[in-house]
Amino acid sequence: MRNTTQRREAILEQLTRQGTVQVTSLVEEYGVSAVTIRNDLSALEAQGLASRTHGGASLTRTPPPEQSIRQKDAINPEQKDHIGALAATLVQEGDNIIIDSGTTTISLARHLRSASNVTVMTNGLNIAWELADAPGVALILAGGLLRKQSLSVQGSQAEATLQAYNFDKVFLGVDGFDLQFGITTHHEAEASLNHKMVERAKKVVVLTDSSKFGRVSLHRIVLLDRVHTVITDAGISQEYRDGLQKLGIELLIAE
């Protein structure tokens, strides 16, 4: 039996393959009521991924496919390094920070290896490894289940670990960044943990290369009213430059 999230992910996969779906066939396939399926389609429509039609829905915007962390490592490495270097300048001696898992955020970790008197909590196995022998960095690891696709720790245990701390800043990586829908990721448990990170930090900094703007993944982390700073490369469009300015979000361009 699928839960709501799993069913909606499966419906979105069908939409991506077929372009359209029908309520009647989805009711039969998933063994739920027509009202439930209509609610599923309305939820996908609210995310800008589908458009309701008579008796079903059609695909509006294709969500980006999830890639493994090794695949992501090979994408825009120079831009990610510049973004990480710029992000490192925001970290001050004595700061307590969270670094989210990811291949853009690991560039920040690399530039913090020489930091002094900084405490870092992370859910990223790759980030923990990068900072494990950094003498000036105290490292806190989130407990929980390791998701091998992203080398990230997640789940209720990881979320519970966060409750004992308060942080100056959280540095988040994202799979999608949309002016209306906010910042998003592929996996429900990762989105839930990221949301908890935002709740425990005074300042939220998003690290993303410009390819993520205009994309929407299935699971929202937070709306943009929770974001303070965005660090990206010069490929960001004028639409997004203007949009961030209107929202009062600081934009830093890594050259």
Secondary structure, 3 states (H helix, E strand, C coil): CCCHHHHHHHHHHHHHHHCEEEHHHHHHHHCCCHHHHHHHHHHHHHCCCEEEECCEEEECCCCCCCCCHHHHHCCCHHHHHHHHHHHHCCCCCCCEEEECCCCCHHHHHHHCCCCCCEEEEECEHHHHHHHCCCCCEEEEECCCEEECCCCEEECHHHHHHHCCCCEEEEEEECCEEECCCEEEECCHHHHHHHHHHHHHEEEEEEECCHHHECCCCCEEEECHHHCCEEEECCCCCHHHHHHHHHCCCEEEECC
